[in-house]
Amino acid sequence: MPCTAAKVLEIIDSEGHATQSDIRNKTSIPPRTVKYAIKLLREGGMIKEIPDWKDMRKRIYVVQHHRQTA
């Protein structure tokens, strides 16, 4: 995982949820890089996207926790 994707995942996990603009405001990561990191994390099943019911143009990202079976 690229270090920018790891940083984005860390922010989403620590905040509980985040939008792309939240992530950009908390880091110096360029917008295109944030978007790419989110794409990688979504494709890897590490985060999921949910709609922002206050503003349907925005998406909220949350960490996808998987249950582990022993």
Phi and psi in radians as a Rosetta constraint file:
Dihedral C 1 N 2 CA 2 C 2 CIRCULARHARMONIC -1.039 0.35
Dihedral N 2 CA 2 C 2 N 3 CIRCULARHARMONIC 2.650 0.35
Dihedral C 2 N 3 CA 3 C 3 CIRCULARHARMONIC -1.116 0.35
Dihedral N 3 CA 3 C 3 N 4 CIRCULARHARMONIC -0.524 0.35
Dihedral C 3 N 4 CA 4 C 4 CIRCULARHARMONIC -1.198 0.35
Dihedral N 4 CA 4 C 4 N 5 CIRCULARHARMONIC -0.658 0.35
Dihedral C 4 N 5 CA 5 C 5 CIRCULARHARMONIC -1.143 0.35
Dihedral N 5 CA 5 C 5 N 6 CIRCULARHARMONIC -0.683 0.35
Dihedral C 5 N 6 CA 6 C 6 CIRCULARHARMONIC -1.106 0.35
Dihedral N 6 CA 6 C 6 N 7 CIRCULARHARMONIC -0.695 0.35
Dihedral C 6 N 7 CA 7 C 7 CIRCULARHARMONIC -1.151 0.35
Dihedral N 7 CA 7 C 7 N 8 CIRCULARHARMONIC -0.753 0.35
Dihedral C 7 N 8 CA 8 C 8 CIRCULARHARMONIC -1.076 0.35
Dihedral N 8 CA 8 C 8 N 9 CIRCULARHARMONIC -0.779 0.35
Dihedral C 8 N 9 CA 9 C 9 CIRCULARHARMONIC -1.069 0.35
Dihedral N 9 CA 9 C 9 N 10 CIRCULARHARMONIC -0.732 0.35
Dihedral C 9 N 10 CA 10 C 10 CIRCULARHARMONIC -1.065 0.35
Dihedral N 10 CA 10 C 10 N 11 CIRCULARHARMONIC -0.742 0.35
Dihedral C 10 N 11 CA 11 C 11 CIRCULARHARMONIC -1.139 0.35
Dihedral N 11 CA 11 C 11 N 12 CIRCULARHARMONIC -0.834 0.35
Dihedral C 11 N 12 CA 12 C 12 CIRCULARHARMONIC -1.056 0.35
Dihedral N 12 CA 12 C 12 N 13 CIRCULARHARMONIC -0.754 0.35
Dihedral C 12 N 13 CA 13 C 13 CIRCULARHARMONIC -1.161 0.35
Dihedral N 13 CA 13 C 13 N 14 CIRCULARHARMONIC -0.755 0.35
Dihedral C 13 N 14 CA 14 C 14 CIRCULARHARMONIC -1.232 0.35
Dihedral N 14 CA 14 C 14 N 15 CIRCULARHARMONIC -0.569 0.35
Dihedral C 14 N 15 CA 15 C 15 CIRCULARHARMONIC -1.502 0.35
Dihedral N 15 CA 15 C 15 N 16 CIRCULARHARMONIC -0.313 0.35
Dihedral C 15 N 16 CA 16 C 16 CIRCULARHARMONIC 1.612 0.35
Dihedral N 16 CA 16 C 16 N 17 CIRCULARHARMONIC -0.602 0.35
Dihedral C 16 N 17 CA 17 C 17 CIRCULARHARMONIC -2.913 0.35
Dihedral N 17 CA 17 C 17 N 18 CIRCULARHARMONIC 2.797 0.35
Dihedral C 17 N 18 CA 18 C 18 CIRCULARHARMONIC -2.835 0.35
Dihedral N 18 CA 18 C 18 N 19 CIRCULARHARMONIC 2.627 0.35
Dihedral C 18 N 19 CA 19 C 19 CIRCULARHARMONIC -1.693 0.35
Dihedral N 19 CA 19 C 19 N 20 CIRCULARHARMONIC 2.977 0.35
Dihedral C 19 N 20 CA 20 C 20 CIRCULARHARMONIC -1.041 0.35
Dihedral N 20 CA 20 C 20 N 21 CIRCULARHARMONIC -0.717 0.35
Dihedral C 20 N 21 CA 21 C 21 CIRCULARHARMONIC -1.171 0.35
Dihedral N 21 CA 21 C 21 N 22 CIRCULARHARMONIC -0.610 0.35
Dihedral C 21 N 22 CA 22 C 22 CIRCULARHARMONIC -1.035 0.35
Dihedral N 22 CA 22 C 22 N 23 CIRCULARHARMONIC -0.785 0.35
Dihedral C 22 N 23 CA 23 C 23 CIRCULARHARMONIC -1.139 0.35
Dihedral N 23 CA 23 C 23 N 24 CIRCULARHARMONIC -0.775 0.35
Dihedral C 23 N 24 CA 24 C 24 CIRCULARHARMONIC -1.090 0.35
Dihedral N 24 CA 24 C 24 N 25 CIRCULARHARMONIC -0.659 0.35
Dihedral C 24 N 25 CA 25 C 25 CIRCULARHARMONIC -1.214 0.35
Dihedral N 25 CA 25 C 25 N 26 CIRCULARHARMONIC -0.465 0.35
Dihedral C 25 N 26 CA 26 C 26 CIRCULARHARMONIC -1.599 0.35
Dihedral N 26 CA 26 C 26 N 27 CIRCULARHARMONIC -0.186 0.35
Dihedral C 26 N 27 CA 27 C 27 CIRCULARHARMONIC -2.348 0.35
Dihedral N 27 CA 27 C 27 N 28 CIRCULARHARMONIC 3.079 0.35
Dihedral C 27 N 28 CA 28 C 28 CIRCULARHARMONIC -1.839 0.35
Dihedral N 28 CA 28 C 28 N 29 CIRCULARHARMONIC 0.360 0.35
Dihedral C 28 N 29 CA 29 C 29 CIRCULARHARMONIC -1.315 0.35
Dihedral N 29 CA 29 C 29 N 30 CIRCULARHARMONIC 2.262 0.35
Dihedral C 29 N 30 CA 30 C 30 CIRCULARHARMONIC -1.071 0.35
Dihedral N 30 CA 30 C 30 N 31 CIRCULARHARMONIC 2.627 0.35
Dihedral C 30 N 31 CA 31 C 31 CIRCULARHARMONIC -0.934 0.35
Dihedral N 31 CA 31 C 31 N 32 CIRCULARHARMONIC -0.757 0.35
Dihedral C 31 N 32 CA 32 C 32 CIRCULARHARMONIC -1.129 0.35
Dihedral N 32 CA 32 C 32 N 33 CIRCULARHARMONIC -0.617 0.35
Dihedral C 32 N 33 CA 33 C 33 CIRCULARHARMONIC -1.222 0.35
Dihedral N 33 CA 33 C 33 N 34 CIRCULARHARMONIC -0.677 0.35
Dihedral C 33 N 34 CA 34 C 34 CIRCULARHARMONIC -1.078 0.35
Dihedral N 34 CA 34 C 34 N 35 CIRCULARHARMONIC -0.799 0.35
Dihedral C 34 N 35 CA 35 C 35 CIRCULARHARMONIC -1.060 0.35
Dihedral N 35 CA 35 C 35 N 36 CIRCULARHARMONIC -0.745 0.35
Dihedral C 35 N 36 CA 36 C 36 CIRCULARHARMONIC -1.163 0.35
Dihedral N 36 CA 36 C 36 N 37 CIRCULARHARMONIC -0.726 0.35
Dihedral C 36 N 37 CA 37 C 37 CIRCULARHARMONIC -1.075 0.35
Dihedral N 37 CA 37 C 37 N 38 CIRCULARHARMONIC -0.743 0.35
Dihedral C 37 N 38 CA 38 C 38 CIRCULARHARMONIC -1.089 0.35
Dihedral N 38 CA 38 C 38 N 39 CIRCULARHARMONIC -0.726 0.35
Dihedral C 38 N 39 CA 39 C 39 CIRCULARHARMONIC -1.040 0.35
Dihedral N 39 CA 39 C 39 N 40 CIRCULARHARMONIC -0.812 0.35
Dihedral C 39 N 40 CA 40 C 40 CIRCULARHARMONIC -1.078 0.35
Dihedral N 40 CA 40 C 40 N 41 CIRCULARHARMONIC -0.763 0.35
Dihedral C 40 N 41 CA 41 C 41 CIRCULARHARMONIC -1.164 0.35
Dihedral N 41 CA 41 C 41 N 42 CIRCULARHARMONIC -0.674 0.35
Dihedral C 41 N 42 CA 42 C 42 CIRCULARHARMONIC -1.168 0.35
Dihedral N 42 CA 42 C 42 N 43 CIRCULARHARMONIC -0.791 0.35
Dihedral C 42 N 43 CA 43 C 43 CIRCULARHARMONIC -1.124 0.35
Dihedral N 43 CA 43 C 43 N 44 CIRCULARHARMONIC -0.526 0.35
Dihedral C 43 N 44 CA 44 C 44 CIRCULARHARMONIC -1.452 0.35
Dihedral N 44 CA 44 C 44 N 45 CIRCULARHARMONIC -0.028 0.35
Dihedral C 44 N 45 CA 45 C 45 CIRCULARHARMONIC 1.296 0.35
Dihedral N 45 CA 45 C 45 N 46 CIRCULARHARMONIC 0.299 0.35
Dihedral C 45 N 46 CA 46 C 46 CIRCULARHARMONIC -1.523 0.35
Dihedral N 46 CA 46 C 46 N 47 CIRCULARHARMONIC -0.498 0.35
Dihedral C 46 N 47 CA 47 C 47 CIRCULARHARMONIC -2.302 0.35
Dihedral N 47 CA 47 C 47 N 48 CIRCULARHARMONIC 2.817 0.35
Dihedral C 47 N 48 CA 48 C 48 CIRCULARHARMONIC -2.268 0.35
Dihedral N 48 CA 48 C 48 N 49 CIRCULARHARMONIC 2.759 0.35
Dihedral C 48 N 49 CA 49 C 49 CIRCULARHARMONIC -1.840 0.35
Dihedral N 49 CA 49 C 49 N 50 CIRCULARHARMONIC 2.323 0.35
Dihedral C 49 N 50 CA 50 C 50 CIRCULARHARMONIC -2.235 0.35
Dihedral N 50 CA 50 C 50 N 51 CIRCULARHARMONIC 2.629 0.35
Dihedral C 50 N 51 CA 51 C 51 CIRCULARHARMONIC -1.256 0.35
Dihedral N 51 CA 51 C 51 N 52 CIRCULARHARMONIC 2.609 0.35
Dihedral C 51 N 52 CA 52 C 52 CIRCULARHARMONIC -1.610 0.35
Dihedral N 52 CA 52 C 52 N 53 CIRCULARHARMONIC 1.859 0.35
Dihedral C 52 N 53 CA 53 C 53 CIRCULARHARMONIC -1.170 0.35
Dihedral N 53 CA 53 C 53 N 54 CIRCULARHARMONIC -0.299 0.35
Dihedral C 53 N 54 CA 54 C 54 CIRCULARHARMONIC -1.411 0.35
Dihedral N 54 CA 54 C 54 N 55 CIRCULARHARMONIC -0.511 0.35
Dihedral C 54 N 55 CA 55 C 55 CIRCULARHARMONIC -2.581 0.35
Dihedral N 55 CA 55 C 55 N 56 CIRCULARHARMONIC 1.715 0.35
Dihedral C 55 N 56 CA 56 C 56 CIRCULARHARMONIC -1.160 0.35
Dihedral N 56 CA 56 C 56 N 57 CIRCULARHARMONIC -0.143 0.35
Dihedral C 56 N 57 CA 57 C 57 CIRCULARHARMONIC -1.342 0.35
Dihedral N 57 CA 57 C 57 N 58 CIRCULARHARMONIC -0.361 0.35
Dihedral C 57 N 58 CA 58 C 58 CIRCULARHARMONIC -1.698 0.35
Dihedral N 58 CA 58 C 58 N 59 CIRCULARHARMONIC 2.741 0.35
Dihedral C 58 N 59 CA 59 C 59 CIRCULARHARMONIC -2.177 0.35
Dihedral N 59 CA 59 C 59 N 60 CIRCULARHARMONIC 2.488 0.35
Dihedral C 59 N 60 CA 60 C 60 CIRCULARHARMONIC -1.875 0.35
Dihedral N 60 CA 60 C 60 N 61 CIRCULARHARMONIC 2.390 0.35
Dihedral C 60 N 61 CA 61 C 61 CIRCULARHARMONIC -1.949 0.35
Dihedral N 61 CA 61 C 61 N 62 CIRCULARHARMONIC 2.349 0.35
Dihedral C 61 N 62 CA 62 C 62 CIRCULARHARMONIC -2.292 0.35
Dihedral N 62 CA 62 C 62 N 63 CIRCULARHARMONIC 2.674 0.35
Dihedral C 62 N 63 CA 63 C 63 CIRCULARHARMONIC -1.261 0.35
Dihedral N 63 CA 63 C 63 N 64 CIRCULARHARMONIC 2.337 0.35
Dihedral C 63 N 64 CA 64 C 64 CIRCULARHARMONIC -1.603 0.35
Dihedral N 64 CA 64 C 64 N 65 CIRCULARHARMONIC 1.899 0.35
Dihedral C 64 N 65 CA 65 C 65 CIRCULARHARMONIC -1.581 0.35
Dihedral N 65 CA 65 C 65 N 66 CIRCULARHARMONIC 2.228 0.35
Dihedral C 65 N 66 CA 66 C 66 CIRCULARHARMONIC -1.785 0.35
Dihedral N 66 CA 66 C 66 N 67 CIRCULARHARMONIC 2.427 0.35
Dihedral C 66 N 67 CA 67 C 67 CIRCULARHARMONIC -1.304 0.35
Dihedral N 67 CA 67 C 67 N 68 CIRCULARHARMONIC 2.372 0.35
Dihedral C 67 N 68 CA 68 C 68 CIRCULARHARMONIC -1.759 0.35
Dihedral N 68 CA 68 C 68 N 69 CIRCULARHARMONIC 2.394 0.35
Dihedral C 68 N 69 CA 69 C 69 CIRCULARHARMONIC -1.853 0.35
Dihedral N 69 CA 69 C 69 N 70 CIRCULARHARMONIC 2.452 0.35
